[in-house]
Amino acid sequence: MKDQTGSIWIGTMGYGLRVFNPKVNQFKSFLPKKSLTYLYQDQSGHIYAHHFLSYAQFDQINNQLVPFLTEAIGGSVPHKNFLMQSKTGFLWVSSIDYNKEIHQLLKYSATGQLLKVYGLPVQTAFGSNLNQTVEDKAGHLWLGAINGKLLRFDPETETFTVFTYEHLLPQRGAEIEVGALYFDQAGTLWIGTTRGLVRADHVQHKPSFALFKNNSSDRQSLSHDVVSSMVDDPNQPDQYLWVSTKGGGLERLDKLTGQFRHFTEAQGLPNKVVYGILTDEFKNLWMSTNRGLAQFNPRTFTFRTYTKVDGLQDDEFNTGSYVKTASGELLFGGVNGLTAFRAEQ
């Protein structure tokens, strides 16, 4: 029997129900047996993937990773944690030298030549597992540090400014890391941490902070405190922010009321662990989970799930491993390589 999506369903004599998707090649998968975390595309169109504590350039023609930024600094090769490119063309990398316990911001040319090393301010550090850097409209870099510290770096004066929201966070337990930073359409900075979602207003002058976290007695609070990504609603960006969590599923925050609407398996999401969200040209959301990719229509609140059967690298994806290219292609990395596709296909 052929269903409305074009899949063929086959009943067997005692061996279960089988499904065959003739459109399996709509997804392209690369780099098998490589578990990829952060993905990034530079201004020249090169794709970089974080793999084994460092970055490599993706060679699609030969389906391989080419080492990138591998030089030693101060006698050792530090862990290159996060990479991004500023509007001026420089590459900026957050690095940690675990042997010397040194946390630094590295400045590279667009071709990967190390230009300068900046040590972080006293009593600030990058997260061992998670880190993010974003650029604002003025050309400042914003870096997420552990335990409620937010850094602003001015590339022209080469100076850091430290802001803190640690008073909003619990003072006990494991280090609180930053898994996502996002400037929304209005210029508000959203900080996704392992202990909740932080809103930073007036960041260009004197930032003020507010924390959204789970409250078991409030059903409209954040469902889970480990936040992995954020994106403005493609239809009503002034009112809604979509938030993914690693354990509570997908959330829609009403920016005006501070209330959350929850989307989990009951609403069609395949899994409550959501690693990242991308928006396609049709104003749908795509998100990576531990049970495939989910396509979500934020107008009708309907999901469609794709799995390894449809040609994905695997059903399990990874933290921070998602990017939308300049040409509109969506890339998600997981435990068995990289999946790339165009929503229109």
N, C-alpha and C positions, 0 to 999 in steps of 0.2 A: 504494500500500500504506500502511495506517495502522499505526503502531507503538504500543507500550504507553504512550508518553507523550502520544499524541494527534496527533503530527506526521504529515503526509502526505508520502510519498516518491514522487518521479516520475522514471522513467527516460526519457531522450530519445534520439532518433536522432542521435547524434553531437555533442550539445551538453551532455553530462555528466549528473550526477545532481543533481536539485533537491529541496529540502525546504521545505515550507510549514508554518508553525506557526499554527493557527487561534486559539491562545491568546495571540497577540502582544500584546494589550492588557493582559496581567497586569502589565507594567511600565509606569510612567508616566515620561515624560521631559520635562524642561523646560529653558529657557534655551539653545537651540541656538546654536552658534558662540561660546559662552563657555567658556573653560577655567577650571575652578574648583579651588582647592586647599582649605584648611581650611574645614570646615563646623562650625556650632555652633547649638544651640537654647537659648534662655534660658528662664527660669522662666515667662514669659508665653506661651511657645509660638512666639515669633518665630524664624525660621531666618536665620542669617547665613552668607554665603559670602565667602571671601577671593578677590578678583579684582583684578588689576592693582595690587598693592602696598597694597591697602586692603580694608576690609570694606564689604559692602552687605547690605541686608535683602532677603530673597526675598519678592516679592509673587506668590504663586501664582495668584491670580485673574487678574492681568494678564500673568503669565508674564514678569516683568521683575525687575531688580535696582534697588533704591532706595538711593542713596548714604547712607552712615552713618559717623559719626565722621570727618568730612572737614575739621575746623577746623585752622587753622595753630597751631603751638606754637613760641614763640620765634622768630617771623618766617618759619618754613617749615613745610611739611606733611610730617611724618615718615612713614616706612614703618610701617604698622600690621601687625605680623607675626603675632601670635597673640592671640585673644580668648577669655575665659572669664568666667563669673559665679560669685561666691562665694555661700555660703549666706545671707549678709546682704543679697544683692540687688545689690551693686555689680558693675559690669563692670570687668575688669582687662585691659589691653592692653599687650603687649610692643611697643615701638617703637624704630626706629632712624632717626636723622637722618644720612643718608649724607654730606650736605654738611658737617656740623659734626662728624661722627664721634661722635655722642652716643647712648648707649643708655639708655632710660628705661622705667620701669613707670608706666603711666597709669591713674588711677582715675576711672571715670565713674559717673554715676547710672544706674539701670536704663533711663532714657529717652535716654541718650547725652549728658548734660551733663558736660563735663570738670570734675572736682572738685580733683584734685591730681596733681602730677608728681613722681616719685621717680627720681633718678639712681641708676644701679647702683653698687655699691661699686667702689673702685679696682681695676684689673686684672681686671675681669670684663666680659663682653660677651655679647650674644645672637648666635646664629648668623645669618649673612646669608640662608640658605635655610631652615633648620629651627629650630623653637623649640617648647617646650611648657611649660605651667603647669598644675599640679593642686593641689587643696585637700585637706588632711588632715582628720581628724575633729575636731581641735582648732581648726580655722579658719585654720591657717597656709597660706600659699601656697608651693609649691615650684616653682622655676624652673630650667630647664636652661640653663646657660651653656656657652660653648665651652671646649674643651681641659680637660675634667675638673673643671669647677667646678659645684657645686650650691648654689643660693641658697634660703634659707628666709626668707620675709618675714612679719612679724607685723603684721597690719593695725591692731591696737590700739596697739602701741608705735611703729609705723611705722619699724621697724628691720629690717635685713638681717643674716643670719648666713651666712657663707660656709663651705662644706665642700668638700673636694677629694679626688678620686680620680685625679688626673693622674699619680701615680706608677705606676698600673697600665697607662697608655696609652703608645703609642709617642711619642717626643719629636720625631719628624721627619715631614715631609709636610704635607698641607693641614690647615686647621683642623678640629678634631673637633667635630661638631655633635650636638645632641640631637634626635632625630626622634620620640621617644615617652617619656612618663612614665606609670607605671601603679601604683597601689596595689592589691595583691591582697587576697584575703579575710582573710589573716592580718595585714595591715598592712605587709608588706614592700614597699618601693619598688623598682620595676624601671625601669631607665634604658636606653632604646634609643639607641645612638649610631651614628656612622658607622664606628666601630672596634670594635664588639662590644656585648654585653649586660652591663650592670652590675647587680648585686644590692646594695641598700642595706638593711641590717638595723639595728634599734634607732634609727630615725630621730628619735624623740621625745627621745632622751637623747644618745647619742653614736654617730652613724652609723658603721658599719663596711662596707667595700666589697669586693666580689669581682667579678672580670671573667671572662666567658665569651667566648671568641673561637675562630676557626677554627684548627685544628691539623691540617696535612696528614697527619700520621702517626697521628692519632686519628680514626677513622671515626665516633665518637660525640660529637665536638665540634661546636660551632656550624658550620653549613655555609657561612655567608657573614657577614661582619662588619657589613654595613650593615643595621641593624635598624629596621623601620618601625612595628611595633605589637606589643602583647602583650595577652593576655586569659587569665583563669583557665579551666581546663577546666570546662565546665558540669556534669559528672558527678562529677569528683574534683578539686575546686579545691585541696585541701590538698597534692596530690601532683604535679599537672601544670600547666604553663603553656604556652600556645600562643604561638609567636613567628613573626612574618612577617619575611621578609628581602627586600631588593631585589637578588636575584641567586641566592639559594639555595633559594627556595621557602618552604614552610611547615615549621616545626619544632615538635616537642613536647619540652619540657624536663621531665625528671623532677627535681623540686625536691629530692628526697632523695638522689639519686645524682649529680646534675649532668650526666647524660648526655642527649644529644639523639637523637630519632628523626626521620628526614628524609622529607618528602613532596614529590615533584617530578612532572614529567610521567610518569615511570614508574609512579607510583601513581594518576594521573588528574588531577593539578593541571594546568590549561591552560597555565600560564606560571610561570617561576621568579621573576619580579618581582611581589611581592605588596605592595600599598600599605597595606591596612588590614583588620582583622577585626572583625566584629560577630556577636553571638550572638542567635539568635531565640528565640521562646517554646517551640520544640520541642527546644531544646538542640543545635541545629545551628549550625555556623559558616558565615558568609558572608564572602568575601574578594574584594577588587577586584584585578585584575591588568592586564597589558598585552594579554591576550587574553580579555577578558570577566569575568563574575562567576562565582565557584565556590561552590557549596553543598557543605558537607562534614559528614558524619556522624561525630563523634569516637568513636562506639561501634563502628561497623562499618568505619571508615576508607574510606568510599566517597565519591566526588566526583560532582557533576553540574554541568555547565558551561552557562551562558547567555551568548549573544553578541548582537551588534547585530541579528541575525535575529529574536531574541525580543523586540525592542523597547527594548534598552538605548540610552543616548545615543550610545555608540560602544563599540568593543572595548577601547579604552585609557582607563584611569582615572588619577587623580593622587594624589600624596603627601599624606597627612593628610586627604583629602577623604572622610570617612565619619562618620556619626552615626546613633544610634538615638534616635528621638524619644520623648517621654513616652508617646505613644499606641501605641508598638511598631512604628512604621513605620521601615523601613531606608532610608537615603539614602546614595548614593555619587556623588561628583562626578568628572567626567573632562574630556577634551579638547573635548567637544562638548555640555557642559551637565550636567544633574543627572538621575539616575535614582532614582525612589522606588517602593517596593513594600511589600507585607505578605507575610510568609513563608507565611501560611495560604492565600494566593491563588496 
